[in-house]
Amino acid sequence: MIVDTSGFVGAYRAGKLERLVGSTTTTLIYYELGNLLRTDVQLIRKLSCKDSLKLMLLWSRFIDEFMRTEVPVWSETLKLAIEKKITFYDAAYLWLARRLKEPLITMDKKLARLTRSVHPNTL
């Protein structure tokens, strides 16, 4: 299965990261998680800098040890983003789901709908 950032964070918050062992994601997940944590510290003020650093370390170690990361073909990802009118980030996960013919774990309803057209078992 393919996991996007929202699916990863959703699994973490639900205490179910173990369900993601062996799954695949794009290398973009590190940037998205970092930006999410930065936002939580600076804008929402939900986390301290120290706590965000601990979470980033925990999350990146989990991804490195228990998940597989893939680098999308960037030109194909951009074409998909333009065709589907979605962000480049979302297109990377959609591209990966199409390429590997696997379901996508996401909390993003629009992305889930697009992915279902590729793989009907998207969660």
Residue frames as qw, qx, qy, qz and C-alpha x, y, z in Angstrom:
[[0.000, 0.889, 0.459, 0.000, 0.00, 0.00, 0.00],
 [0.355, 0.433, -0.021, 0.828, 0.98, 3.62, -0.59],
 [0.362, -0.711, -0.477, 0.370, 0.83, 6.08, 2.31],
 [0.227, 0.711, 0.055, 0.663, 0.64, 9.84, 1.98],
 [0.165, 0.273, -0.491, 0.811, 1.44, 12.30, 4.74],
 [0.554, -0.300, 0.100, -0.770, -2.14, 12.61, 5.97],
 [0.903, -0.106, -0.370, -0.190, -2.43, 8.83, 6.15],
 [0.597, 0.182, -0.573, 0.532, 0.84, 8.61, 8.06],
 [0.081, -0.275, 0.400, -0.870, -0.15, 11.27, 10.60],
 [0.731, -0.237, -0.124, -0.627, -3.63, 9.75, 10.92],
 [0.862, -0.044, -0.499, 0.073, -2.11, 6.35, 11.73],
 [0.368, 0.222, -0.540, 0.723, 0.26, 7.95, 14.25],
 [0.330, -0.289, 0.229, -0.869, -2.54, 9.83, 16.00],
 [0.852, -0.170, -0.190, -0.457, -4.63, 6.66, 16.13],
 [0.511, -0.532, 0.663, -0.125, -1.71, 4.72, 17.63],
 [0.901, 0.228, 0.363, -0.070, -1.59, 2.43, 14.59],
 [0.173, 0.784, -0.513, -0.302, 1.76, 3.13, 12.94],
 [0.456, -0.247, 0.850, 0.092, 2.49, -0.60, 13.01],
 [0.681, 0.509, 0.505, -0.149, -0.11, -1.03, 10.26],
 [0.414, 0.872, -0.175, -0.197, 2.18, 0.92, 7.93],
 [0.472, -0.499, 0.685, 0.241, 5.12, -1.48, 8.25],
 [0.517, 0.093, 0.765, 0.372, 6.12, -2.60, 4.76],
 [0.384, 0.827, 0.397, -0.104, 4.16, 0.15, 3.01],
 [0.545, 0.202, 0.262, 0.770, 5.54, 2.58, 0.45],
 [0.004, 0.908, 0.246, -0.340, 5.65, 6.38, 0.32],
 [0.560, 0.714, -0.006, 0.420, 7.40, 9.07, -1.67],
 [0.574, -0.019, -0.281, 0.769, 10.49, 10.91, -0.54],
 [0.091, -0.557, -0.122, -0.816, 8.30, 14.02, -0.29],
 [0.636, -0.609, -0.466, -0.087, 6.87, 12.75, 2.99],
 [0.602, -0.255, -0.300, 0.695, 9.89, 14.03, 4.93],
 [0.117, 0.185, 0.089, 0.972, 9.35, 17.58, 3.64],
 [0.436, -0.518, -0.426, -0.600, 5.63, 17.47, 4.29],
 [0.693, -0.514, -0.467, 0.194, 6.07, 16.16, 7.83],
 [0.475, -0.117, -0.183, 0.853, 8.71, 18.79, 8.52],
 [0.084, -0.321, -0.208, -0.920, 6.42, 21.54, 7.27],
 [0.581, -0.559, -0.508, -0.303, 3.52, 20.20, 9.33],
 [0.667, -0.428, -0.391, 0.468, 5.65, 20.26, 12.48],
 [0.293, 0.062, -0.019, 0.954, 6.99, 23.73, 11.70],
 [0.299, -0.477, -0.359, -0.745, 3.42, 24.96, 11.32],
 [0.670, -0.552, -0.497, -0.015, 2.44, 23.34, 14.62],
 [0.578, -0.304, -0.268, 0.708, 5.31, 25.16, 16.35],
 [0.222, -0.032, 0.074, 0.972, 5.23, 28.58, 14.71],
 [0.271, -0.256, -0.364, -0.854, 1.65, 29.20, 13.63],
 [0.662, -0.451, -0.500, -0.329, -0.63, 27.00, 15.67],
 [0.090, -0.566, 0.592, -0.566, 1.69, 26.92, 18.68],
 [0.910, -0.214, -0.143, -0.324, 0.52, 23.40, 19.42],
 [0.933, -0.077, -0.146, 0.319, 4.03, 21.96, 19.89],
 [0.339, -0.844, 0.286, 0.301, 7.28, 23.17, 21.37],
 [0.439, 0.715, -0.524, -0.147, 10.36, 23.20, 19.17],
 [0.198, -0.417, 0.873, -0.159, 11.84, 20.43, 21.33],
 [0.663, 0.179, 0.657, -0.311, 8.75, 18.23, 20.93],
 [0.696, 0.653, -0.041, -0.295, 8.63, 18.80, 17.18],
 [0.227, 0.661, -0.713, -0.058, 12.27, 17.75, 16.86],
 [0.404, -0.182, 0.867, -0.228, 11.55, 14.56, 18.82],
 [0.729, 0.412, 0.423, -0.346, 8.56, 13.78, 16.61],
 [0.553, 0.723, -0.332, -0.248, 10.52, 14.39, 13.40],
 [0.003, -0.513, 0.857, -0.044, 13.23, 12.04, 14.62],
 [0.544, 0.052, 0.777, -0.311, 10.68, 9.40, 15.60],
 [0.711, 0.567, 0.222, -0.352, 8.76, 9.67, 12.35],
 [0.446, 0.722, -0.491, -0.195, 11.82, 9.73, 10.08],
 [0.176, -0.384, 0.901, -0.094, 13.31, 6.71, 11.86],
 [0.658, 0.233, 0.640, -0.321, 10.05, 4.81, 11.44],
 [0.666, 0.682, -0.046, -0.298, 9.92, 5.64, 7.74],
 [0.222, 0.692, -0.682, -0.082, 13.59, 4.74, 7.25],
 [0.221, -0.289, 0.914, -0.178, 13.33, 1.44, 9.10],
 [0.429, 0.233, 0.832, -0.262, 9.86, 0.14, 8.32],
 [0.569, 0.712, 0.283, -0.299, 8.69, 1.74, 5.07],
 [0.614, 0.123, 0.452, 0.635, 10.03, 1.96, 1.56],
 [0.140, 0.777, 0.063, -0.610, 10.46, 5.35, -0.11],
 [0.618, 0.385, 0.526, 0.440, 10.28, 5.91, -3.85],
 [0.062, -0.463, 0.145, 0.872, 11.26, 8.89, -5.95],
 [0.596, 0.628, 0.458, -0.202, 8.54, 9.70, -8.49],
 [0.476, 0.266, 0.418, 0.727, 9.29, 10.55, -12.10],
 [0.067, -0.480, -0.270, 0.832, 9.00, 14.31, -11.66],
 [0.175, 0.130, -0.438, -0.872, 7.89, 15.17, -15.20],
 [0.337, -0.312, -0.832, -0.312, 5.11, 12.55, -15.09],
 [0.245, -0.500, -0.650, 0.517, 4.11, 13.82, -11.65],
 [0.032, 0.351, 0.006, -0.936, 3.84, 17.40, -12.93],
 [0.272, -0.063, -0.661, -0.696, 1.76, 16.27, -15.91],
 [0.342, -0.421, -0.840, 0.022, -0.59, 14.39, -13.57],
 [0.159, -0.464, -0.439, 0.753, -0.88, 17.42, -11.26],
 [0.152, 0.225, -0.247, -0.930, -1.84, 19.63, -14.19],
 [0.330, -0.159, -0.788, -0.494, -4.28, 17.11, -15.68],
 [0.417, -0.476, -0.769, 0.085, -6.05, 16.39, -12.38],
 [0.126, -0.737, -0.011, -0.664, -5.79, 19.95, -11.01],
 [0.791, -0.581, -0.172, 0.084, -4.16, 18.79, -7.79],
 [0.246, -0.883, 0.391, 0.086, -1.02, 19.79, -5.92],
 [0.503, 0.571, -0.649, 0.014, 2.32, 18.45, -7.04],
 [0.224, -0.346, 0.819, -0.400, 2.60, 16.70, -3.67],
 [0.743, 0.145, 0.467, -0.456, -0.72, 14.88, -4.09],
 [0.748, 0.552, -0.261, -0.259, 0.18, 14.00, -7.67],
 [0.163, 0.546, -0.814, 0.118, 3.36, 12.29, -6.43],
 [0.437, -0.084, 0.810, -0.382, 1.32, 9.91, -4.27],
 [0.764, 0.433, 0.216, -0.427, -1.25, 9.36, -7.03],
 [0.520, 0.639, -0.540, -0.172, 1.54, 8.68, -9.51],
 [0.053, -0.390, 0.895, -0.207, 3.07, 6.13, -7.12],
 [0.627, 0.128, 0.626, -0.445, -0.28, 4.39, -6.55],
 [0.749, 0.560, -0.071, -0.348, -0.76, 4.13, -10.31],
 [0.348, 0.634, -0.689, -0.041, 2.78, 2.91, -10.95],
 [0.052, -0.259, 0.927, -0.266, 2.71, 0.23, -8.27],
 [0.563, -0.240, -0.594, -0.523, -1.02, -0.54, -8.69],
 [0.368, -0.222, -0.769, 0.473, -1.53, -0.35, -4.94],
 [0.239, -0.834, -0.473, -0.154, -4.15, 1.32, -2.75],
 [0.231, 0.466, -0.245, 0.818, -3.42, 4.70, -1.19],
 [0.428, -0.594, -0.583, 0.353, -3.85, 5.39, 2.52],
 [0.149, 0.272, 0.027, 0.950, -4.92, 9.03, 2.77],
 [0.004, -0.546, -0.632, 0.551, -7.19, 11.27, 4.80],
 [0.125, 0.356, -0.225, -0.898, -7.62, 13.59, 1.79],
 [0.610, 0.408, 0.600, -0.319, -11.07, 12.93, 0.33],
 [0.530, 0.747, -0.162, -0.367, -10.35, 14.45, -3.08],
 [0.117, 0.573, -0.799, -0.138, -7.15, 12.44, -3.44],
 [0.442, -0.007, 0.874, -0.201, -8.91, 9.28, -2.28],
 [0.665, 0.562, 0.320, -0.372, -11.59, 9.76, -4.97],
 [0.429, 0.739, -0.444, -0.270, -8.95, 10.22, -7.66],
 [0.086, -0.436, 0.896, -0.020, -7.04, 7.18, -6.47],
 [0.638, 0.155, 0.677, -0.331, -10.13, 4.97, -6.42],
 [0.696, 0.631, -0.064, -0.338, -10.32, 5.40, -10.17],
 [0.334, 0.614, -0.715, -0.016, -6.88, 3.81, -10.30],
 [0.300, 0.059, -0.922, 0.238, -7.29, 1.28, -7.50],
 [0.523, -0.508, -0.389, -0.563, -10.79, 0.58, -6.13],
 [0.736, -0.420, -0.488, 0.209, -9.48, -0.58, -2.72],
 [0.233, 0.450, -0.265, 0.820, -8.16, 2.84, -1.67],
 [0.429, -0.532, -0.649, 0.335, -8.72, 3.51, 2.02]]
